[in-house]
Amino acid sequence: MKHPLKIVLRGVTNDQVDPSVDVLKATALPLLKQFGIDGESFELKIVRRGMPPGGGGEVVFSCPVRKVLKPIQLTDPGKIKRIRGMAYSVRVSPQMANRIVDSARSILNKFIPDIYIYTDHMKGVNSGKSPGFGLSLVAETTNGTFLSAELASNPQGQGAAVLPEDLGRNCARLLLEEIYRGGCVDSTNQSLALLLMTLGQQDVSKVLLGPLSPYTIEFLRHLKSFFQIMFKIETKPCGEELKGGDKVLMTCVGVGFSNLSKTLK
């Protein structure tokens, strides 16, 4: 690719299966910046929200072109300094989002004062085709690590109705669980970090992760079969320095992948 990427994606933006656009915007984009993918045109913009089963959402992703990826050394996650969140609601009462915020804060306020959860109620054509609501929370550390958790309501016509208070409290507990797991990359983005390390320059990259998710373990097998890359995996039991769950230090040497189309200036 020679030219910057600008792509419009339509469909479901928030559901119970995949990472939502809010979480990707808050966690995956800062991670990509660590690898040198950065610039003015680097953004993920939510134009419309779409909840399952109808969808109808729209996002615009723009990304500059880079020749190579930088190797990384992410070994110190730092301490949690603030929590940000987004409570969204579409085709339901706007009060739903406020109820989610109050219930999530009832748990998180016990731990840290710097909490701000935005509410986003999209109307009309921007609200997609199905009703729903949800919450995404992101904890930021002193060293620029982002840990995320999210929950969405059941799709229309499927399962029991979810109370916004329960959803807010459960999402806050999921964030606390993610903080306990810790690491420099959260569970959602473990596989993305390992892929970018694999594609990096022929230099050593290190990243400290929490317990590996089942998806990440399977993804490591794919990396081995596609790129013949083996990671050095060292377990770091929690002790004086490392709080929370046991950590894993992943080390590899990149394959030296480069963008051949990009002309050097």
C-alpha positions, 0 to 999 in steps of 0.5 A, spaced: 500 500 500 502 506 498 496 511 500 493 512 507 487 507 508 480 510 509 475 505 510 468 505 511 465 499 515 457 498 516 454 493 520 454 491 528 458 496 532 456 493 539 455 486 541 456 481 546 461 477 542 466 481 539 470 487 542 466 493 540 468 499 537 469 503 543 474 498 546 478 498 540 478 506 539 480 506 547 485 500 547 487 498 540 489 505 537 494 506 543 497 499 542 498 501 535 501 507 536 507 504 541 509 500 534 510 506 530 503 507 527 501 514 528 499 520 525 494 526 524 490 521 519 490 515 524 483 515 527 476 511 528 470 515 528 463 512 530 458 515 525 452 510 527 451 505 532 448 498 530 446 493 535 444 486 533 440 483 530 439 489 525 445 492 525 445 499 521 452 502 525 457 505 521 464 507 523 470 510 519 477 508 520 483 511 517 490 509 518 497 512 515 502 508 511 508 505 515 514 502 512 516 497 518 513 496 525 518 498 531 520 493 536 517 494 543 519 493 550 513 493 554 514 490 561 512 495 566 504 496 566 504 502 572 499 503 577 492 505 575 491 512 575 484 514 572 478 510 569 474 512 563 467 509 560 462 510 555 455 508 556 451 508 550 443 507 548 440 506 542 432 506 541 431 506 548 430 511 553 436 516 554 435 514 562 438 507 561 445 510 560 444 514 566 442 508 570 448 504 568 453 510 570 450 510 577 451 503 578 458 502 575 460 508 579 457 505 586 462 500 585 468 503 582 468 509 587 471 505 592 477 504 589 479 511 585 476 518 585 478 520 578 472 516 574 468 519 568 463 515 564 460 519 558 453 517 556 452 517 548 444 516 546 444 516 539 437 518 535 434 517 529 438 514 523 444 514 527 441 509 532 441 503 527 436 498 526 435 495 533 434 497 540 439 496 546 444 499 551 451 497 554 457 500 557 465 500 556 470 501 561 477 503 560 482 503 566 489 507 564 495 506 568 501 511 569 505 508 564 500 508 558 497 501 559 489 501 557 485 495 560 478 494 558 472 491 560 465 491 556 458 489 557 452 489 552 444 488 553 441 481 550 439 482 542 432 484 541 428 477 542 433 473 545 434 471 552 431 475 558 431 482 559 437 485 562 437 491 567 441 497 566 443 497 574 445 489 573 449 491 567 453 497 570 455 493 576 457 487 572 461 491 567 465 494 573 466 487 576 469 485 569 474 491 569 476 489 576 477 482 574 481 485 568 486 490 572 487 483 577 489 480 571 494 486 569 499 486 564 501 491 559 496 489 554 489 487 556 486 480 554 482 483 548 488 485 545 493 480 547 493 477 540 494 483 536 500 485 540 503 478 539 501 479 531 505 486 531 511 483 535 511 478 530 511 482 524 516 487 527 523 488 525 528 483 526 529 485 533 527 483 540 520 485 542 518 484 549 511 484 552 508 483 559 501 480 559 496 477 564 494 470 564 493 468 556 486 467 554 484 461 550 483 465 544 491 468 545 493 460 546 490 458 539 493 464 536 500 463 538 499 456 534 497 460 528 503 464 528 507 458 529 504 455 523 504 461 518 511 465 520 515 459 524 515 464 530 516 461 537 515 466 543 519 465 549 514 464 555 516 466 562 512 466 568 512 471 573 509 469 579 505 475 583 510 478 589 512 484 592 513 488 585 507 485 581 500 485 584 494 481 582 494 475 578 501 471 575 504 474 569 507 472 563 513 475 559 513 474 552 519 475 548 520 474 540 524 476 534 520 479 529 520 476 522 522 483 519 516 484 515 516 491 511 511 494 506 514 494 499 510 499 496 512 505 500 517 509 497 522 512 501 523 519 501 
